[in-house]
Structure formats: C-alpha cells, structure tokens
Amino acid sequence: MSRARATRGGWLLAGALALTGCDQLMPVTAERPESAMEFPKPDRPVAKVVSTQFANEDARDERDEAQIVMDLAEIRAGMTVADIGAGEGYYTVRLAEKVGGDGRVLAQDISRDALQRLGRRVEKERLENISIKLGEPDDPQLPADSFDRIFLVHMYHEVTEPYAFLWRMWPALNAEGQIIVVESDSPVGRHGLPHTLLFCEFEAVGYVLVEYIERPDIKGYFARFARGKARTDPEAIQPCNMG
C-alpha cells in the first residue's frame, strides 16, 4: 500500500454518480452554506459539473467495473449500503442485486432531477430494496448507525465542503462500517483527485485508511476508510492543501 505525503492547510457535490469530462475549473466560491461555516474552508478549486454520468454503463460493464469494486469492498447478501451521488444509478441497481432481498441500498443525490430519473428506473426494474433520498452539499443526510458500506464512486472530487461532509457522514456507519472511494488519481479538475489529498482530508476528520489499491482496469484507484478512535472537533480540523 502506498501511503502519501500530504500537507494540511470545494468542490461541487454534483447530483451525480460522476461526470463526463469535468475538465473545467471554477474557483472556490466565497459563498458557503451557513451550516458549513464551523468547518475549515477547503483549499482546492472546483471541477465544473457538465453531466450526471461518469461513463456509458455498457462500457463500464465491459471492464467489469462494478463487480470488481463490489468484490474489493466485500459486499455480501444482507448488507445495508449507501450510494452517494447515485446519479443515474449505475452502482445503485447493481448493489441492490448484490445485497439481495435481505439487504438495503440507499441512493442519495443532491440533484432532484437525477433522483426522479433514478426513481423511474427503480420502479421500472421493480427493485424493492432501494430507497432514494435527497442530500445536501455539506451533509449526506444519512440515518445514524445504519450502513455497512458507503460508496463514493467518482464523485468525491466534486464535494464543495469535504470536512463538513465527511464529519456528518461519520455517524451513519455502523460499528464495522467502511467508506469506499473510487477516484481517478488525476490532477484537480480533470475528473479526479490525487490520492495524497484524499488521504489527508479523510485523516483530518479522524478516519483511518484501511486499504489503497491502484486499479487501471477501473480507470482509477480504490480506497476504503474506517472511523478512527474519535471524530475531530470541527474547530480542530487542520485543512489540507495541494502544496
């Protein structure tokens, strides 16, 4: 496992599983939600969102992306899983099949339009173990002590308020729960996030890295985190920078 050197010093949480070609940068906005003001401001630019899809589903299935990620995440029947930034539902529907009738999948997004489209898909495919929930850019709005796994697939680089977002996600994990991140190890603004910066931001909130694997076959890296001994108090979080 390659550990990173990072220094401590947003991004748009798209209503999306991920996006196609987020190669345009916007400066970090000076206007922040009032609910995020107790957390440090992130020191990185924003990738402009241009789509609610990361790639064609057929192309992703050709490289067996979802199956690889679910196997690495040790998804089993009966688990409860959250898919954050679910978008068009590529992972949502595959997770629902994997966890089976005794499991549950919560699909979350901040785009009402994306959730409406996903809702129609869920209804059409008669997937009864999926729930859909609207989130906020700085708060995933997840129920406490509920999830074995929380998936952040090709979307974390779009989060505008990473420290508030990660801090408020903490209670949603159950005792053995883990957060699964798939990202491209690309420069900021090219649909990805350097793994050094990812590690730094998670660790600043109190999470610990469990595993990191570079996986060119899924066009990125796989990382998973667990809660550490304690969640860092908002005023004590030391922000990361790209320097």
C-alpha positions as a Markdown table, in Angstrom:
| # | Residue | x | y | z |
|---|---|---|---|---|
| 1 | Met | 0.0 | 0.0 | 0.0 |
| 2 | Ser | 1.3 | 3.4 | -1.0 |
| 3 | Arg | 0.9 | 6.0 | 1.7 |
| 4 | Ala | 1.0 | 9.6 | 0.7 |
| 5 | Arg | 2.8 | 12.7 | 1.7 |
| 6 | Ala | 0.3 | 15.5 | 2.2 |
| 7 | Thr | 0.2 | 18.8 | 3.9 |
| 8 | Arg | -2.7 | 20.1 | 5.9 |
| 9 | Gly | -3.7 | 23.6 | 5.1 |
| 10 | Gly | -14.7 | 23.0 | -2.7 |
| 11 | Trp | -15.9 | 21.3 | -4.8 |
| 12 | Leu | -19.3 | 20.9 | -6.2 |
| 13 | Leu | -21.1 | 17.8 | -4.9 |
| 14 | Ala | -22.8 | 17.1 | -8.2 |
| 15 | Gly | -26.1 | 15.5 | -8.3 |
| 16 | Ala | -24.3 | 12.7 | -9.9 |
| 17 | Leu | -22.6 | 9.4 | -9.7 |
| 18 | Ala | -19.8 | 11.1 | -11.5 |
| 19 | Leu | -19.4 | 13.3 | -14.6 |
| 20 | Thr | -18.2 | 13.1 | -18.1 |
| 21 | Gly | -15.2 | 15.4 | -18.8 |
| 22 | Cys | -15.1 | 17.6 | -15.7 |
| 23 | Asp | -12.1 | 19.4 | -17.1 |
| 24 | Gln | -13.2 | 22.9 | -16.3 |
| 25 | Leu | -12.3 | 24.6 | -13.1 |
| 26 | Met | -14.2 | 27.1 | -11.1 |
| 27 | Pro | -12.7 | 29.0 | -8.2 |
| 28 | Val | -13.7 | 28.0 | -4.7 |
| 29 | Thr | -16.8 | 30.1 | -4.0 |
| 30 | Ala | -16.7 | 32.8 | -1.3 |
| 31 | Glu | -20.4 | 32.0 | -0.6 |
| 32 | Arg | -20.6 | 29.0 | 1.7 |
| 33 | Pro | -23.7 | 27.5 | 3.3 |
| 34 | Glu | -24.2 | 28.7 | 6.8 |
| 35 | Ser | -24.3 | 25.1 | 8.0 |
| 36 | Ala | -20.7 | 24.6 | 6.9 |
| 37 | Met | -19.2 | 27.8 | 8.5 |
| 38 | Glu | -17.9 | 26.0 | 11.6 |
| 39 | Phe | -15.6 | 23.8 | 9.4 |
| 40 | Pro | -12.5 | 25.0 | 7.6 |
| 41 | Lys | -12.7 | 26.1 | 4.0 |
| 42 | Pro | -11.1 | 23.6 | 1.6 |
| 43 | Asp | -8.0 | 24.8 | -0.3 |
| 44 | Arg | -8.7 | 23.5 | -3.7 |
| 45 | Pro | -10.6 | 24.6 | -6.8 |
| 46 | Val | -13.9 | 23.2 | -8.1 |
| 47 | Ala | -14.5 | 20.9 | -11.0 |
| 48 | Lys | -17.4 | 22.2 | -13.1 |
| 49 | Val | -20.1 | 19.7 | -13.5 |
| 50 | Val | -21.2 | 19.0 | -17.0 |
| 51 | Ser | -23.1 | 15.7 | -16.7 |
| 52 | Thr | -24.7 | 13.3 | -14.2 |
| 53 | Gln | -22.9 | 10.3 | -15.7 |
| 54 | Phe | -19.3 | 9.1 | -15.5 |
| 55 | Ala | -19.3 | 6.8 | -18.5 |
| 56 | Asn | -21.6 | 4.7 | -20.6 |
| 57 | Glu | -22.9 | 1.7 | -18.5 |
| 58 | Asp | -22.1 | -0.8 | -21.2 |
| 59 | Ala | -18.5 | 0.4 | -21.4 |
| 60 | Arg | -18.2 | 0.1 | -17.6 |
| 61 | Asp | -19.7 | -3.4 | -17.6 |
| 62 | Glu | -17.3 | -4.4 | -20.4 |
| 63 | Arg | -14.4 | -3.8 | -17.9 |
| 64 | Asp | -16.5 | -5.4 | -15.1 |
| 65 | Glu | -16.1 | -2.2 | -13.0 |
| 66 | Ala | -19.0 | -2.6 | -10.6 |
| 67 | Gln | -18.3 | -6.3 | -9.9 |
| 68 | Ile | -14.6 | -5.5 | -9.3 |
| 69 | Val | -15.4 | -2.7 | -6.9 |
| 70 | Met | -18.1 | -4.6 | -5.1 |
| 71 | Asp | -15.7 | -7.6 | -4.6 |
| 72 | Leu | -13.0 | -5.3 | -3.3 |
| 73 | Ala | -15.5 | -3.8 | -0.9 |
| 74 | Glu | -16.6 | -7.2 | 0.2 |
| 75 | Ile | -20.3 | -6.6 | -0.5 |
| 76 | Arg | -22.4 | -9.6 | 0.7 |
| 77 | Ala | -26.0 | -10.5 | 0.8 |
| 78 | Gly | -27.9 | -8.8 | 3.6 |
| 79 | Met | -25.7 | -5.7 | 3.8 |
| 80 | Thr | -27.0 | -2.2 | 4.1 |
| 81 | Val | -25.2 | 0.1 | 1.6 |
| 82 | Ala | -25.4 | 3.8 | 0.7 |
| 83 | Asp | -24.6 | 5.0 | -2.8 |
| 84 | Ile | -23.8 | 8.7 | -2.5 |
| 85 | Gly | -24.0 | 10.8 | -5.7 |
| 86 | Ala | -26.0 | 8.0 | -7.2 |
| 87 | Gly | -26.9 | 9.9 | -10.3 |
| 88 | Glu | -28.4 | 7.6 | -13.0 |
| 89 | Gly | -28.0 | 4.6 | -10.7 |
| 90 | Tyr | -25.2 | 2.5 | -12.2 |
| 91 | Tyr | -24.0 | 1.3 | -8.8 |
| 92 | Thr | -27.3 | 1.6 | -7.1 |
| 93 | Val | -29.0 | -1.1 | -9.2 |
| 94 | Arg | -26.0 | -3.4 | -9.1 |
| 95 | Leu | -25.6 | -3.1 | -5.4 |
| 96 | Ala | -29.3 | -3.9 | -4.9 |
| 97 | Glu | -28.8 | -7.1 | -6.8 |
| 98 | Lys | -25.7 | -8.0 | -4.8 |
| 99 | Val | -27.1 | -7.4 | -1.3 |
| 100 | Gly | -30.3 | -9.2 | -2.3 |
| 101 | Gly | -33.8 | -9.2 | -0.7 |
| 102 | Asp | -32.5 | -9.1 | 2.8 |
| 103 | Gly | -30.2 | -6.2 | 2.1 |
| 104 | Arg | -30.9 | -2.5 | 1.6 |
| 105 | Val | -29.5 | 0.2 | -0.7 |
| 106 | Leu | -30.0 | 3.9 | -0.1 |
| 107 | Ala | -29.4 | 6.0 | -3.2 |
| 108 | Gln | -28.6 | 9.6 | -2.3 |
| 109 | Asp | -28.0 | 12.7 | -4.5 |
| 110 | Ile | -28.4 | 16.4 | -4.3 |
| 111 | Ser | -30.0 | 16.6 | -7.8 |
| 112 | Arg | -33.8 | 16.3 | -7.7 |
| 113 | Asp | -33.8 | 15.6 | -11.5 |
| 114 | Ala | -31.3 | 12.8 | -11.2 |
| 115 | Leu | -33.3 | 11.2 | -8.3 |
| 116 | Gln | -36.5 | 11.5 | -10.3 |
| 117 | Arg | -34.9 | 9.6 | -13.2 |
| 118 | Leu | -33.5 | 7.0 | -10.8 |
| 119 | Gly | -36.8 | 6.6 | -9.2 |
| 120 | Arg | -38.4 | 5.8 | -12.6 |
| 121 | Arg | -35.6 | 3.3 | -13.2 |
| 122 | Val | -36.1 | 1.6 | -9.9 |
| 123 | Glu | -39.9 | 1.4 | -10.5 |
| 124 | Lys | -39.4 | 0.0 | -14.0 |
| 125 | Glu | -36.9 | -2.7 | -12.8 |
| 126 | Arg | -39.1 | -3.4 | -9.7 |
| 127 | Leu | -36.2 | -3.1 | -7.3 |
| 128 | Glu | -37.9 | -3.2 | -3.9 |
| 129 | Asn | -34.8 | -3.0 | -1.7 |
| 130 | Ile | -33.8 | 0.5 | -2.8 |
| 131 | Ser | -34.7 | 3.8 | -1.1 |
| 132 | Ile | -34.0 | 7.2 | -2.5 |
| 133 | Lys | -33.0 | 10.3 | -0.5 |
| 134 | Leu | -32.2 | 13.9 | -1.3 |
| 135 | Gly | -28.9 | 15.1 | 0.3 |
| 136 | Glu | -27.2 | 18.5 | 0.8 |
| 137 | Pro | -23.8 | 19.6 | -0.5 |
| 138 | Asp | -22.3 | 19.6 | 3.1 |
| 139 | Asp | -24.4 | 16.9 | 4.6 |
| 140 | Pro | -25.3 | 13.5 | 3.1 |
| 141 | Gln | -28.3 | 13.3 | 5.3 |
| 142 | Leu | -27.8 | 9.7 | 6.2 |
| 143 | Pro | -29.5 | 7.9 | 9.2 |
| 144 | Ala | -27.2 | 7.1 | 12.1 |
| 145 | Asp | -25.7 | 3.7 | 12.8 |
| 146 | Ser | -27.1 | 2.3 | 9.6 |
| 147 | Phe | -24.5 | 1.3 | 6.9 |
| 148 | Asp | -22.0 | -1.5 | 6.4 |
| 149 | Arg | -20.6 | 0.4 | 3.4 |
| 150 | Ile | -20.9 | 3.9 | 2.0 |
| 151 | Phe | -19.9 | 4.2 | -1.7 |
| 152 | Leu | -18.4 | 7.4 | -3.1 |
| 153 | Val | -17.6 | 6.5 | -6.7 |
| 154 | His | -16.1 | 9.1 | -9.0 |
| 155 | Met | -17.8 | 11.9 | -7.1 |
| 156 | Tyr | -15.8 | 12.9 | -4.0 |
| 157 | His | -13.7 | 15.3 | -6.1 |
| 158 | Glu | -16.9 | 17.3 | -6.6 |
| 159 | Val | -17.7 | 17.8 | -2.9 |
| 160 | Thr | -17.6 | 21.5 | -2.1 |
| 161 | Glu | -17.4 | 21.1 | 1.7 |
| 162 | Pro | -15.3 | 18.0 | 2.3 |
| 163 | Tyr | -14.7 | 18.5 | 6.0 |
| 164 | Ala | -18.4 | 19.1 | 6.9 |
| 165 | Phe | -19.5 | 16.3 | 4.5 |
| 166 | Leu | -17.1 | 13.7 | 6.0 |
| 167 | Trp | -17.8 | 14.8 | 9.5 |
| 168 | Arg | -21.5 | 14.5 | 9.1 |
| 169 | Met | -21.1 | 11.1 | 7.4 |
| 170 | Trp | -19.3 | 9.6 | 10.4 |
| 171 | Pro | -22.4 | 8.7 | 12.5 |
| 172 | Ala | -24.0 | 6.8 | 9.6 |
| 173 | Leu | -21.5 | 4.0 | 9.7 |
| 174 | Asn | -22.3 | 1.0 | 11.9 |
| 175 | Ala | -19.6 | -0.4 | 14.2 |
| 176 | Glu | -17.8 | -2.2 | 11.4 |
| 177 | Gly | -18.8 | 0.1 | 8.6 |
| 178 | Gln | -16.4 | 1.5 | 5.9 |
| 179 | Ile | -16.4 | 4.2 | 3.3 |
| 180 | Ile | -15.5 | 3.1 | -0.2 |
| 181 | Val | -13.9 | 5.6 | -2.5 |
| 182 | Val | -13.2 | 5.2 | -6.2 |
| 183 | Glu | -11.4 | 8.1 | -7.9 |
| 184 | Ser | -9.0 | 8.8 | -10.7 |
| 185 | Asp | -5.6 | 9.8 | -9.5 |
| 186 | Ser | -5.7 | 12.8 | -11.7 |
| 187 | Pro | -4.9 | 16.5 | -11.2 |
| 188 | Val | -7.6 | 18.6 | -9.7 |
| 189 | Gly | -10.2 | 19.5 | -12.3 |
| 190 | Arg | -9.6 | 16.5 | -14.6 |
| 191 | His | -12.3 | 14.3 | -13.1 |
| 192 | Gly | -10.2 | 13.0 | -10.3 |
| 193 | Leu | -8.3 | 13.7 | -7.1 |
| 194 | Pro | -4.7 | 12.9 | -6.1 |
| 195 | His | -4.8 | 10.1 | -3.6 |
| 196 | Thr | -2.5 | 12.2 | -1.3 |
| 197 | Leu | -5.2 | 14.8 | -0.9 |
| 198 | Leu | -7.9 | 12.2 | -0.4 |
| 199 | Phe | -5.9 | 10.6 | 2.4 |
| 200 | Cys | -5.2 | 14.0 | 4.0 |
| 201 | Glu | -8.8 | 15.1 | 4.0 |
| 202 | Phe | -10.2 | 11.9 | 5.5 |
| 203 | Glu | -7.5 | 11.7 | 8.1 |
| 204 | Ala | -8.1 | 15.4 | 9.1 |
| 205 | Val | -11.6 | 14.4 | 10.2 |
| 206 | Gly | -10.5 | 11.3 | 12.0 |
| 207 | Tyr | -10.9 | 8.4 | 9.6 |
| 208 | Val | -8.1 | 5.8 | 9.1 |
| 209 | Leu | -7.1 | 4.3 | 5.7 |
| 210 | Val | -7.8 | 0.6 | 5.6 |
| 211 | Glu | -6.7 | -0.2 | 2.0 |
| 212 | Tyr | -5.5 | 1.6 | -1.1 |
| 213 | Ile | -5.1 | -0.2 | -4.5 |
| 214 | Glu | -4.3 | 1.3 | -7.9 |
| 215 | Arg | -6.7 | -0.2 | -10.4 |
| 216 | Pro | -6.1 | 0.9 | -14.0 |
| 217 | Asp | -8.8 | -1.6 | -15.1 |
| 218 | Ile | -11.4 | 0.5 | -13.4 |
| 219 | Lys | -9.8 | 3.8 | -14.5 |
| 220 | Gly | -8.7 | 4.8 | -11.1 |
| 221 | Tyr | -7.9 | 3.8 | -7.6 |
| 222 | Phe | -9.8 | 2.0 | -4.8 |
| 223 | Ala | -9.6 | 3.2 | -1.2 |
| 224 | Arg | -11.5 | 2.3 | 1.9 |
| 225 | Phe | -11.6 | 4.1 | 5.2 |
| 226 | Ala | -13.0 | 3.3 | 8.7 |
| 227 | Arg | -13.7 | 5.5 | 11.6 |
| 228 | Gly | -10.7 | 6.1 | 13.9 |
| 229 | Lys | -10.8 | 6.4 | 17.6 |
| 230 | Ala | -12.5 | 9.8 | 17.6 |
| 231 | Arg | -14.0 | 12.3 | 15.2 |
| 232 | Thr | -12.0 | 15.5 | 15.1 |
| 233 | Asp | -13.9 | 18.5 | 16.5 |
| 234 | Pro | -14.8 | 20.9 | 13.7 |
| 235 | Glu | -12.7 | 23.7 | 15.1 |
| 236 | Ala | -9.7 | 21.4 | 15.4 |
| 237 | Ile | -9.7 | 20.2 | 11.8 |
| 238 | Gln | -6.5 | 21.2 | 10.1 |
| 239 | Pro | -7.3 | 21.8 | 6.4 |
| 240 | Cys | -5.2 | 20.2 | 3.7 |
| 241 | Asn | -3.6 | 21.9 | 0.7 |
| 242 | Met | -2.3 | 20.8 | -2.6 |
| 243 | Gly | 1.2 | 22.1 | -2.0 |
